[in-house]
Amino acid sequence: LKAKFGAENKTVSNLTSRINAWWAMILVIFAFTYMGKNAVIFLFLLVSFAALREFLSLIYIRRGDHIALVACFYVILPAQYIFIYADWYAMAMIFIPVYGFLFLPILAAICGDAAYFLERSTKIQWALMICVFCISHIPALLLLDLEKGSSMELVLFLIIVVQSSDVLQYIWGKLFGKRKIAPSISPSKTVVGFAGGVLSASALAACLHHLTPFGAAGAFFIGLAVCMMGFLGGLVMSAIKRDLGVKDWGYMISGHGGMLDRMDSLCFAAPIFFHIVRYFYA
């Protein structure tokens, strides 16, 4: 990229920021995995809190939503991670999609504010699903009783593969991509970038199969599935940002926006990866 665009080009600068953020994320998660299961669960609780705060700070909120928001941050979010800590799989999988879905609009309705009620309730529920439910599937990997291998290494495998796919899609797209997939939503996503990045990251997954209970072929195809979901997740999150009229979710990570800008691909990839591993390898 430096040869094509020059070292001072914005594209090169953006890529450098992505790689630096990627390495920082890997190092932090590696440090927490070294401290053990409880540390990793606590880390992702903090990640969910930061992501939820970013999402909800960008949507239209009225006074009637305040009780529901308090419930999101101080009841539902910690409860989800307590269920994971307690190895309560059934409740962790239904608490937010069922009980959160039903009771959050009830709390808002009790406050008696009907203005834009459906829109407000839907956005809060979406925020909770993406920022808490989906992200919590990453530490939930630690609950799996695998046939072989370490669940802690699965966390590293997922993050390395999905984040590598994100960076590789950007490189392939900038070097060779011309046909854009959804230019009005994410101008940087191209057909060549998608194909090259996903396949390259899937090959990396095959090389890292020793971190998993999969063989090399299984790691390749599972990597393919999660990288595709990561791409689609990034596209969905970009569409939400366009709807909200913002370029980045926040400013937490220097040079690369907020927590959700770094986690958007993982939000969609993590649940798919968790259930594939649980149903076929645990």
N, C-alpha and C positions, 0 to 999 in steps of 0.2 A: 504493500500500500504506500509506503514511503517513496518507492521508486516511481509509482504511478502518479501520486498526488503531491509529493513533497512533504518534508518532515513537519512543516508548519500548517499543513492543510487541516481544515476542521474535521474531515473524515478520519484522519490519522489521530487527531487529538481525541475524538470521540471513542475510537477503538482503544486507545491507551487508557482512557477513563474506565471503559468497560472491563478491560483486563485487570486493572488495578483493583476495581471493586470486586471482581471475581476472586482474585487472590486473597483479598482481605476477608471475604466471606468464607472461603475454604479454610484459612488459618484460624479464624474465630471458631468455626464449627469443629475443626480438628482439636483445638484446645479443649473445648467443652466435652467432646467425646472422650478425651483422655480422663476427664474428671468423673465420667460415669453417666448412667442413665438419667438420674434426677437432674443433673446439671443441664443435659440436653433438653429435657422437658421444660425446665425453667427458661432456657434460652429462647425456645420457640414460643413460650407464653409471652415473653417480652417482644418478640418479633410480631406476633399477632396483635398485641396491644398497640405497637407503633403503626402497623398497617391499618388497623381499624380506625385509629385516630386520624390518619391521613385521609382515608376514604370519607369518613363522616364529616370532616372539616370542609369538604368540598361540595356537599349536598345541601339542599334547601331544608332548613330545620325551623320548626315553630315551637312555641312554648309547650304545646301539647305533646311534643316528642321527648321532653326532658326525662320523664320517668323511664321511658323505654330505653333511652341512651344510658342512663345510670345502670339499668338492668344488663345491658349489653356489656359494659366495661367491668362491672363489679360483681355480677352474678353469673351470667352465661359464660363469659370468657374464662374466668378461673375455674368454673365448674367443669367445662370441657376438658381442661388440662388435669383436673383432679381425677376425672374418670380415666384418663389415660394413665396417670400415675398409679391408680388403683387397679389397672388392668381390667377395667370394666368395659369390654369391647362393645357389648350390645347398647349400653347407654351412650357411649361415645359416638356411636353411629347414628343414633336416632334423636339425641337430645336437641340439637339445633334444627335439623330438618323437620322435626315434628313439634316438639314442645316450644322451641324458640319461634317457629313459624306461626304457631297458634296464639301464643301469649303476648308477643310483642305488639301486634295490632290491638289486642284487648287492652293493654296498658295505655296505648295511645287513645283508644276510643273512650276509656274511662275519663280521660282529661277533657273530653267534650269538644275537641277542635276538629271539625270535619273538613276544613279547607285543604284541598290537595291531599286528602287522606290516603287514597290508594297509592299515589305517587310517593308520598313520604314513607309509608309503610314498606312498600316494595324496595325502595332504595336502602333502607335500614336493614331489611332482611338479606338483600344481596350483599351488603357490606359484611354482615355476620357470616354468611356462607363462605365467601371468598377469603376473608381475612382471618377467620377463626376455624371454621369447620375444615376447609380445604388445607390450610397450612398445618393444622394439627395432625394431619395424616403423616407428616414427616416424622415427628417423634413417636407416633403410633407404631412405626416400624419396629421400635424397640420392644414391643409387646409380643412380637411373633416368635413362636417356638419353631425354629427352622430345622429342617432335616439335616443340614450341614451349613457351616459358615456362621458368621457373626451378624446379628441385626444392626450393631453399631456400624459395621462396614457397609451395610446396605444404605444407611443414611448418607455416608460419604459417596457411595456409588451414584445414587440418585442425583445428588447436588452437582457432582463433578460432570456427569453426563449431560444433564439438562442445561447447566450454565455453559458448558463447552459448546453445545448446540447453538445457544444464543449468540455466542461470539463468532463461531464459524459461519453461521448464516449471514452475519453482518459482513464478514470478510469475503465470502463467496459472492454475495450480492453486490458489493462495491467493486470487486474485480471483474466479474463476468455478467452480472445481472442487468437485464434491460427491461424485460416485461414485468411490470408490477402486478402484484396480486390484488391489492385493495388500496389504490393510491390515495383515495380520500380519507382512509382510516390510518394507514401506516405506510407512508411513501417509501420507506427504506426496505420493505419486504418484497422480494422478487421471487419469481419461480425458480431461477437458478440458485439463488441464495437459500431458499427453503430446501430444495433437493440436495444441494451440496452440503449444507450445514447439517441436515438431519442424517444423511448417509455417513458423513465423516464422524459425527458424534456417535452413531450406532457402531461404527468400526472401533471407535475408542472404547465403547461399552464392551465389545467382544474382547478387547485387550485387557480389560479390567475384570473379567469374569471370575478371577480368583478371589475377588472381594464378595462374591455372591454364591448362592447355592445353585446357580445356573451353569450350564456348560457355555462354551464360547458361542455356539449357535443360538442358544436360548438368550444369552446376554445381548446378542446383536438384535434379535427381533423384539425383545422387551425394551431395549434401548430405542429401537425404531418407534415403538408405540408411545413411549413417554416423551420422546423428542417431538413427535408429531403433535401430541397433546400440549406440550410446552409451546410450540409455535402457535397453535390455535388459541391457547390461553392468552398469549401475548397479544394476538389480534383482537380478542374480545376486550381485553383490558385497554387497548388503544382506542377501541370504539367507545368505551365508557369515558375515557379522557376527552375524546372529541366532543361527546355529548355534553360533558361538563365544561368544555371550553378551556382546558388546561393542557399544557405540554408535558408536564411532569406531575407525579403525585405529591411530591414534596421536595425538601432540600436536605434531607438527613444525610445522604451519602454524597460526599464532595465530588462534583463532576458528573454525577449520574442520577440526579433526582432523589426520590424518596425510597423508603423501604419497599413499597409496592412496585416501583420501577425495577427493583432487583429481584423481587419475588414473583412477578406476574406469571412467568412460565411455570414455576414450581407449583403455583396455586392449582393449576389444572392437571399437571403431570403427577403430583404426589398421590391423589386418591386412586388414580388408575394403577400406578405402580404398587401401592399398598395392597389393593385387592387382587391383582395378578399374583403377587408373591404369596398372599395369605391362602388363596384358593388352590394354588398349584405347588407351592414349595414349603408350606408351614405345616 
